Amino acid sequence: MIALDTRSSKLQSESSTKILTDFVGNKKRILLIIDSARSLRHRGEVSARIAAAMSIKPLSTDIRFLLDKPDDPNSMKWDTLKEALDKDDDFIVYGFSWILWLAWQTEQMPSSVKSALKDKRFHFVHSGGWKKMEESKIDRERFESSLIGTVHPSSKVVDFYGLVEQVGVIYPLCKFGFRHVPVWADVLVRDTYTLASLEEETGQLQFMNTLAYGAPYHSVLTEDLGRIIRGECTCGRQGKRWQMMGRMPKAEIRGCANV
């Protein structure tokens, strides 16, 4: 259970908005969530998946949930999507990676939806779920080309990494394959055996942020592996950046390790 006080919640919302704006712009659009409205409350608690989706809410003018059943990508409400397409030309779509992949398949789309999509611009924002994608041998290039292939060519795909413990600090992937650290956060890499700090070597990722006031989750040592890269990126963003290198052997599919 993650305790979230009002002050931390406000800061996290401002943080995720500023980071995402750098990748999708500050224009407010209809937010299409590849999930069910039933997921908003699961056993009286907000799920990690919905928490990630709600972090995009400040950039939306309206929210539409496109799944009838939370864990069934085949339960797409195409009529709801078509209704949104008739109202605007520019959208943000959020979904867990594997759910978005399975739900947004052209062979499942009604012809009226497929036709309407071609002239619409989308920002597909996704996170999590890459484990299932890798098991199905779906790589990033195939995933992104499949999404972009159904919509206007000016559309883009934004893959972000984040922890439910630090939902306000997200790390979108820039077009050169790096994730950038905002000035109110930090990323360290630890030797798996000694926990010594590493520079430009692969090790366990530790995420720090200054937004936590209600609980001590300002520092999280994960079971994900990565490496730090210094210097300015070709994309123009300055400061520290990092690359994901995978997950520790025999690590749980879910779980953050140590807070």
N, C-alpha and C positions, 0 to 999 in steps of 0.2 A: 504494500500500500504506500502510495506517495502522498505525503501531506503537502498541501498547497495553500498558503495564506494569500490574502488579498494583495499585499504588496508584491510578492513574488509573481503572482498571476499577471498583474499589470505589467511588470517588467518583462516577463516572458513574452507576452503578447506584442509589446513594442519591439522587442528584439527580433522575433521571427518575422514581423512585418518589414523591418528595415533590411534584414538579410534577403528575404524573398524579393523585395522591391528592386534590389540590385540585379536580379536575374529575370524578372518578368515585367518590370516597370511598375509605376504607381497607379495606372488606370484600374478602376474598379470594374469587375466583370461578374457575370453569373458564375457561381461556383458549383460545379457538378461533382458530386462525391460518389465514387463507385463503392457504395456501402448502403446499408439499410438504415432508415431512421430508428429502427428498433435497437440499433447498436449504441444509441445515445445513452441509454441506461441499461447496463448489464449487471444484474444482481445488485442494483443500487449503486454501482460505481461506474465512472467513465472509463471506457477501455482505452488502451494505449493507441489503438488504431484511430479511434474517433478523436482523441486528444491531438494527434498529428493533423488530422483533417481540420479541426477547429482552429489550429494555429494559423490557417490561411484565411479564416473568416474576415479579418479586418480588410482584406483586399477584395471582398465580394459585395455585390449589390443585392444578391439573392442566393439562396442555397437550395439545390435540388438533390435528393438522394435517388440514385438510379437503380439500386438493387431492392428487390422485394424481400429476399432472404439474405441475411448478413454474410454467410459463408458459401453462397451459391452464385458463382459468376454467370450461370445460365439463367438467372432470374432477373435479367436486365429489363427495366421498364422503358421500353422503346418509345412508348407514347409520351412519357415524361420528357425524354430527350428531344423528341420531335417538337414538343410544345416549346421547349427552351430555344431550339434552333429557329423557330418561327419568330422569336422575340428579339434576337440579337445576332451579331456576326463575330463576336470575340468572347472567348470563354476560358476559364481555368478548370481543369479536371484534376481531381486528386484521387489516388487509390493506392493500396498496397501493390507492389510491383506485380506479383503473380496473379492477383485478382484482376487488376487492370488488364494484364495480358490476355487472360481467358475471357473476360467480359467483352473486350473491344475487338472481337473477331468479325471480319467482314462477312463471312459466310452465315453468320447468325443475324446480321442486320436486315431489317425490312428494306426493300428497294427505295422507299420514300426517304428513309433516314440516310441511307448510303448516298443518295443523290444530293441531299441537303448539306451533308458534311463537306463536300468538295469545295464549297465557297466560304467556309467558316474557318476562322483562325483560332487555334487552341494552344494553350500552355498546359501540357501534360506534366503534372507534378506528382512524383511517386517516391515512395520510400519503403524499406523493409521488404521481406519476402524473396530476397535474391537466392536464398538457399533452395527453394523449390524451383526457381528458374534454372539454376545450375543443374539440378537433378534432371530436369527436362531438356538439358542441353540448349537452352535459349540464351544466347549471348546478348550483350548490350546493343550491338549493331543491328541484329535482327529485331530485337524488341522495339527499338526506336524507329526503325524504318517501317515497321508494321503500323505503328501509330500514325506517323507522319503521312504514310501512303494513303490514308483515308480522308485527309483534310487538306486545307489550303497549304501550299508549300512554305509559306512564311511562318508556320507554326513551329513550336520547339518543345523539346522534352527536357525536364529538369529533374534530375535524380538527387535527392538529398538524404544525408545520413543524420540521424539524431537519436537521442536516448529519451525514453519516457521520463527518466529522472531529471533530465535537463531539456525539456521539450521546447523551450524558447530559444535554445542555441542550436541551430541547424547548420549543416555543412553541405550546400549544394555543390554538385560537380561542375566545374567550369569546362569550357569546350576543349581545353587542353589536357583534361583528365586529372585535375587537382582539386582539392577541397581547401578552402581558405578560412583562416581563423580570425574572427572579429576581435576588435581591441578590448572588448569586455569579457573575453574568454581566453583559454590557452589549451594547447594540446601538448602532452609530453609522451615520450616513448620510453618504456622500461624494459630492461633485460628480463627475459622470462624467468631466469633462475636466481639472479642476484637483486633484481629490481633497481639496478643502477640506471641512471638516466643515459639515454643513447642519443647521439647526433648522427642523423642520416644513415642509421642502421635500422633493420627491421626488429620490432619488439612489440610488447603489449601497449595498446593505446590507453592513455589516461586523460580524461577530459575535465577541465577546470572552468568554472564560471563564477561571476560575481552577482548573479541574480537570485541566489537562494537565501531566503531569510527565515522561512518557516520550518526548515529541516536541513540537516547537514549533508545535502547531496550536491554540494558545490565541487566535490572531487570524486570522480568515478573511475576506477581502474577496471577496464573491460577485458574480455577474452578475445577481442578483435586484434588483429595484427596490422601494423602500418609503419610508415617511416616519415620523418620530417624532412622537408626540403626548404632551404633558406633562399632568400632573394626574390626579386620581382618576377612574377609570372608573365608569360607572353600575352596573357589576357589583359594585363594592365593592373591587376590587383596587387597591392604590395603586402609586405609582412610575411608571416609564417604560413606555409601551406603543407599539406600532407597527402599521402597516398594510402589507400586501403590495400593491404596485401593478403587479406584472407582472415581466417579464424583459426584459433588454436586447435590442435588435434584433440579430439575427444571432448571438446567443449559442448555444453548444452546448446541446443538450437536457439533457445531463448534464455535470457538472463544476462545481467550486466557484470557479474563477478563481485567486486567489492566497492562499497560506498564509504 
